Amino acid sequence: LVTLLLGGAASWATGRAIAITWKPLWQLAVYIALMTFAVRFIHYALFHQPFLTPGNVIVDYLVLIANAIVGYRVMRAWQMQRQYPWVYRQTSPLSWQRKH
C-alpha cells in the first residue's frame, strides 16, 4: 500500500519533473534509489517490517522505477507534441513519432 500509493505518486511526480527539466532518463535511477530507501523506512517505521531485506528493496525499486518511467514518458510525449507540433505528433500517451 505504501509502495503503490505514496511511493507510486512520488515516483510518478519525480519522473515528470525529470522530463519537464529535459534531464536524461538515467537520472531517474539515482533519484528512485533514494526514494526506495525512504519508502522502506516508512514500511519499517509504521509497520515494523525489515528495513533492508534485499527482496523487499528490489521489489520496491522495480515498482517505483516503473512508475517513474511511465510518468517520464507521458510528460516527454506531451512535451514533444506541444513544443514541436510541426515535427512530432503524439501517437499514444507514452509515445510520439515524426510527422511525414
Buried (B, 14 or more C-beta within 10 A) or exposed (E): EBBEEBBBEBBBEBBBBBBEEEEEBEEBEEBBEEBBBEBBEBBBEEEEEEEEBEEBBEEBBEBBBBBBBBBBBBBBBBBBBEEEEEEBBBEEEEEBBEEE
